[in-house]
Every structure is written in structure tokens, then in C-alpha cells.
């Protein structure tokens, strides 16, 4: 799996295809998936920064173990929470969001290892697991975007 920085670069490359959509593949357009992925990164890293490392407690979670082991998130099982759904937040300029993500990634590198983020399904994720979650999550959306872009290219032939 690619590094998070490489994945962000791929998101940037996909901006040119933001208008592409196919409801048989996904309810969201390529642009929706880009913004959603970036909003998740901003929300998650901001939560890491605000967390109290002394409050972190590891708890076994079989869903987390399975997703981390397979590196795959099943499609269509979970709806994005409204705070990371581009359709439910104030319109954002993608370049501003990208700049914010790059800034937060740099800040993430300096956080204590017990900084954590509380995921609504996986529970508390320490810094290392949060970084891994962001890679798996972004990879999931990059795969969907690739399908949307490739499907559009096939239709144009």
C-alpha cells in the first residue's frame, strides 16, 4: 500500500476527473471521494492533536483487526458521518483543504505515540494505528475513484 503522502498526491491528480460519476459504482462522484478523503484526514488528525495521550486505552476490536489485516473496507456497509460528507459541510475549496492536510500531516509527525482518535466503529486508535487507518481508508476511496475514471474512459471509446 502506498504512503499517505503518495495517496494525497494521487488525490490531487484525480481532481481533473472530479466531475466523473456512475451510480452503479458509487453514489459519490470522483470529486466527492476526494473531498471526503481529505475531510476525514483533517477531522482525524485534528482529533489526534486534541487528544490526551494519558487517556488512551487499547481495547481489542475484531472489526479493526479484520480491516487492518485485509487492508480492505467493504463497500456500501457504512454511510459517511455528516461531518465528513462533502454534501453536508460548507463548500470548501479543494486547494485550501489540500494545504490544510499537508500542514496537519507535518504536525502529526510530532505528536506523542499515545495520541489517539476515537473511531465510531474501531474505538480508540493510537497514532500508529490512526496513520494506518488513514492509509487503508484513502486506498479504499482511491480504488473507487479508479473504477469511476476507468469506467468513464471505457464509455468514451
C-alpha positions as CSV (number, residue, x, y, z in Angstrom):
1,X,0.0,0.0,0.0
2,X,1.2,3.5,-0.8
3,X,2.4,6.0,1.8
4,X,-0.2,8.6,2.9
5,X,1.8,11.3,1.1
6,X,1.7,9.4,-2.2
7,X,-2.0,8.8,-1.7
8,X,-2.6,12.5,-1.3
9,X,-0.6,13.1,-4.5
10,X,-3.0,10.6,-6.2
11,X,-6.0,12.5,-4.8
12,X,-4.5,15.7,-6.3
13,X,-4.1,14.0,-9.7
14,X,-7.7,12.9,-9.6
15,X,-9.0,16.5,-9.3
16,X,-9.1,16.7,-13.1
17,X,-11.7,13.9,-13.0
18,X,-13.8,15.3,-10.2
19,X,-16.9,15.5,-12.3
20,X,-17.0,11.8,-13.2
21,X,-19.7,9.7,-11.7
22,X,-21.5,6.4,-12.2
23,X,-24.2,5.5,-9.7
24,X,-23.7,1.8,-10.5
25,X,-20.2,2.1,-9.0
26,X,-20.7,4.7,-6.3
27,X,-23.3,7.3,-5.1
28,X,-20.5,9.8,-5.0
29,X,-18.5,11.4,-7.8
30,X,-14.7,11.4,-8.0
31,X,-14.9,14.9,-6.5
32,X,-17.0,13.7,-3.6
33,X,-14.5,10.9,-2.8
34,X,-11.6,13.3,-3.0
35,X,-13.2,15.8,-0.6
36,X,-14.4,13.1,1.7
37,X,-10.9,11.6,2.0
38,X,-9.4,15.0,2.7
39,X,-12.2,15.8,5.3
40,X,-11.5,12.5,7.1
41,X,-7.8,13.3,7.3
42,X,-8.5,16.8,8.6
43,X,-11.0,15.6,11.2
44,X,-8.9,12.6,12.3
45,X,-5.6,14.5,12.7
46,X,-7.3,17.3,14.4
47,X,-8.8,14.8,16.9
48,X,-5.3,13.4,17.4
49,X,-3.9,16.8,18.2
50,X,-6.7,17.5,20.8
51,X,-6.4,14.1,22.5
52,X,-5.0,13.5,25.9
53,X,-2.3,10.7,25.5
54,X,-2.8,9.8,29.1
55,X,-6.4,8.8,28.5
56,X,-5.6,6.4,25.7
57,X,-6.6,2.8,26.4
58,X,-6.1,-0.1,24.0
59,X,-9.1,-2.4,23.7
60,X,-9.4,-5.4,21.3
61,X,-11.7,-4.8,18.4
62,X,-12.2,-7.7,15.9
63,X,-13.6,-5.4,13.2
64,X,-10.5,-3.2,13.4
65,X,-8.3,-6.3,13.3
66,X,-10.1,-7.7,10.3
67,X,-10.0,-4.4,8.3
68,X,-6.3,-3.8,9.2
69,X,-5.4,-7.4,8.3
70,X,-7.2,-7.5,4.9
71,X,-6.5,-3.8,4.2
72,X,-10.0,-3.6,2.7
73,X,-13.1,-1.7,3.7
74,X,-16.3,-3.4,2.5
75,X,-18.3,-1.2,0.2
76,X,-21.8,0.1,1.0
77,X,-21.8,-1.1,4.6
78,X,-21.3,2.3,6.3
79,X,-22.5,5.8,5.5
80,X,-20.1,8.6,6.0
81,X,-20.8,10.6,9.1
82,X,-22.2,14.0,8.2
83,X,-19.2,15.9,9.4
84,X,-17.0,14.2,6.7
85,X,-19.7,14.2,4.0
86,X,-18.9,17.0,1.5
87,X,-22.6,17.3,0.8
88,X,-23.3,18.2,4.4
89,X,-20.5,20.6,5.1
90,X,-19.8,24.2,3.9
91,X,-18.4,24.2,0.4
92,X,-14.6,24.0,0.6
93,X,-12.0,25.0,-1.9
94,X,-10.0,21.8,-2.6
95,X,-6.6,23.6,-2.8
96,X,-7.3,25.1,0.7
97,X,-8.2,21.7,2.0
98,X,-5.1,20.2,0.5
99,X,-2.9,22.8,2.1
100,X,-4.6,22.1,5.5
101,X,-4.0,18.4,5.0
102,X,-0.3,18.9,4.2
103,X,0.1,21.1,7.3
104,X,-1.7,18.6,9.6
105,X,0.4,15.7,8.3
106,X,3.6,17.6,9.3
107,X,2.1,18.3,12.7
108,X,1.1,14.6,13.0
109,X,4.8,13.6,12.8
110,X,5.5,15.5,16.1
111,X,2.6,14.0,18.2
112,X,3.2,11.6,21.1
113,X,2.7,7.9,20.2
114,X,-0.3,7.7,22.6
115,X,-2.2,10.5,20.9
116,X,-5.4,8.9,19.8
117,X,-8.5,9.3,17.7
118,X,-11.9,7.7,18.6
119,X,-13.3,5.9,15.6
120,X,-17.1,5.3,15.7
121,X,-16.6,1.6,14.8
122,X,-12.9,0.7,15.7
123,X,-12.7,2.5,19.0
124,X,-9.6,4.3,20.1
125,X,-6.8,4.3,17.6
126,X,-3.3,5.3,18.8
127,X,-1.1,7.4,16.5
128,X,0.4,4.5,14.6
129,X,-2.9,2.8,14.1
130,X,-4.5,6.0,13.1
131,X,-1.9,6.6,10.4
132,X,-2.6,3.0,9.1
133,X,-6.4,3.6,9.2
134,X,-5.9,6.8,7.1
135,X,-3.9,4.8,4.5
136,X,-6.5,2.0,4.4
137,X,-9.4,4.4,4.2
138,X,-7.7,6.6,1.5
139,X,-6.8,3.5,-0.5
140,X,-10.4,2.4,-0.4
141,X,-11.6,5.6,-1.9
142,X,-8.7,5.7,-4.5
143,X,-9.9,2.3,-5.7
144,X,-13.4,3.6,-6.1
145,X,-12.2,6.7,-8.0
146,X,-10.1,4.5,-10.3
147,X,-13.2,2.5,-11.2
148,X,-15.2,5.7,-11.9
149,X,-12.4,7.1,-14.1
150,X,-11.8,3.8,-15.9
151,X,-15.5,3.3,-16.5
152,X,-15.8,6.8,-18.0
153,X,-12.7,6.1,-20.2
154,X,-14.3,2.8,-21.5
155,X,-17.6,4.6,-22.2
156,X,-15.7,7.2,-24.3
157,X,-14.2,4.5,-26.6
